[in-house]
Amino acid sequence: LLRRTTFQTCVVNCEVQLWTGKKAFEHRFDSCFKYFYAMDADKFHDWPGMEALWQEIFEGLKIDAEFHPLLVNHPPWATVEHREKLVELAFEKFHPERLHVGLAAEWAWYSAGEGAAGGQTTGLVIDVGECSTSVVPIYEGRAIRRAVGRLDIGGSKLTMEFRKIIPDEFLPGGFLRSYEYADQLKEAHCSFLVPDQSEGKL
């Protein structure tokens, strides 16, 4: 979560501030701020914002990246240029002891207990994120990149659609407040049906 001030609309030549973490969250309803993600549809589009977010994480954990290895994942459709920029930012700004950039789907397969520890090295990972959904086949522990499927629908899209069906009189004023309210209702009360028609929680 990042917030960047937009005082240009009311004060000329003012200094732009960037807030992250708790401070940004506390001021998320202020009208003089612009709310944005450093990542959109699983792509970094604001590298200074990403740097500030990483800095917030390191400070929150009270660690110095120079004395720790850094593990970073990326989506299966990330370009070579994207990964190079990621490595450049990490080494030039934070100087980690070591760095590994890996594929999120492969890690998900192993973290779910289906990988080497579970004896299975081949399967299918369906990852529904905030902005997009990916379907990644895993063969002998490695993703088959040419067979990756992507759909630009994720949790935020579901929240927006859910918000549309809630009568206006039940929604708080302002887009962000109403979005958060709809998201809370979705998380608390919505469910899905798996292929055998049994019900599961979101």
N, C-alpha and C positions, 0 to 999 in steps of 0.2 A: 504494500500500500504506500503510494507516494502522493504528496500534495505539492503543487507548485503555485506560488502566488501569482495573481494576474492583476496587480495594481495598475497596469498600464491603462485600464479602462477608466480609472478615476484619478490617478496621479501620474504625471508625465515624468519619464526618465527615473523611475524608482528602481531600486535594486531588487532583482528577482531572488526569492528565497526558496529553498527546497527542504521540505520536511518529510521524514520517514517515520515508520514505527508508531509508537504510542502517541507522540506529539501530533503526527498527521491524523491519527484516528480521532483524537480529541477535538480537532478542528474541522472534521470532515463536512460539517453542515454550514460552515462559514461561506457566505456568498462571494467573498473576494478571493477565493481560492479555486484553482483548477484541479480536479481529481483525475488522475491518470495512472496507468500501469506502465512500468518499465518494459514489461513483456506484453505483447498483444498477439493472440493467435499463435502462441508458442515461439514468437520471434522477438528478439531484443530490438526495439526501435528507439530507445533512449539510453545510450551507454552511460552518460553522466548520472542518470537516474539509477541505473543498475549499479554503478560504483557506489553511490550513496546508500543503496539498499544493502550491499555487501558490507559496507562500513558499519551500518547499523547492526547487522548480524554479529560481526566480530566483536563490537563493543558490548552488545548484549550478552554474549558468551564470555566476555572478559578474557579474550585470547588474542595473542599476537600471531597473525598468519605466518610470519617469518619462521616461527618455530613449530609449525604444524603442516602436515600434508593437506592438500585441498582436493576434494572429490566433487566434480561437477558433472551433472548429467545434461543431456540435450535431446530434443525430439528427433525421430528418425529422418525427418526431411530437412534437418539443418544443413546448410551449405558448408563447403570447405571454408569459404570466406568468413562465415559466421563463427565457426570453431576457431579459426585463426585469430579473429578479433577477441574472442573470449579468452584465449590463452594470453594474448598480448595485454589485455586489461588486467588479468590476474597477476602476471609477473611484473609488469611495470608499476602497478599501484600497490600491490599487497605483498609481493616477494615471498610466495609460499615456499616451504621447504621442498615439497614435491607437488606435482599436479597431475591428476588423471581426469580426462574428459571421456565419459562413457555414455552409452545409449540407455535412456530411461527404461525402455521396454525390456532389455536384457536384465537390468537390475530388478525390475518388478517381478520377472519370472523367478529369479533366485530368491528374492525376499519373501515371496509367497510360499516358499518351502517346496516349490515344484522343481527347482533347479538341481544342482549337483548334490545338495544335501538330501533331497528327496528322491534321487535316483533318476529323475526325468530331465532330459536335456533338449527335448523337442516338444513344442506346443504352440499355443496361440495366445497372445496378450492383447486384450481389448482395454484401452486406457481412455476413460472419459475424464477430461480435464475441465478447467474453467472456460476455455475458449474453443476447444476442439476435441475430437475423438479420433483415436488412431487404432488400427488393427494391424498388429505386427506378428508375422509368423517367425517362430524361433526354431532353428534346426541345429542340433548338436551344440546348443548354448550360444549360438550367434544369430542375429537377426538377418532375415533375407530382405535386404533393402528394396530390391526391385519389385517385391510383392507387397510392400506396405500400402495400406489403405488409409485414407484420411477423409474426415467429414468435419467441416467447420461449424459444428454444433457441439456445445458443451453445457456445463452447469449454468453459466450466465444466460444462455439462450433459453434454457428451460425455465429459469426464474422469470425472464421477461415475458414468456408466453403465459406462465402462471399468473403473473401480475395483471395481464390483460383480462383475465376472466373474473378477477375480484372486483365487485362493485366499488365505484369510486368513493361512496360514502363510508366504506370500511378501511380506506387507505389514508395514511397520514399525508399531510401536505408536503409538496416537494418531491422531485424525482428520486433523489437518493434515499430519503426516508421511506418512501413507498417501496422502493426496490429492496431495501433491507428488510422491511416488514414481510414482503412476499417471499424473500429468501428464507426467513425464519419459519414461516408457515410451511414452505416446501420441505425444509429439513425435518420439521417436527411431525408432519401429518401425511406426506405423500409416500407412496409405495410403488412397487413395480411388480410385474408378473414375469417369472422366468418361464422357459419353454414348457415345463411340465405343469404350468398353470398354478403353481404354488406361490404364495405371496411372500415377498421379501421387503425389508426396509431399505430406503435409500441410504 
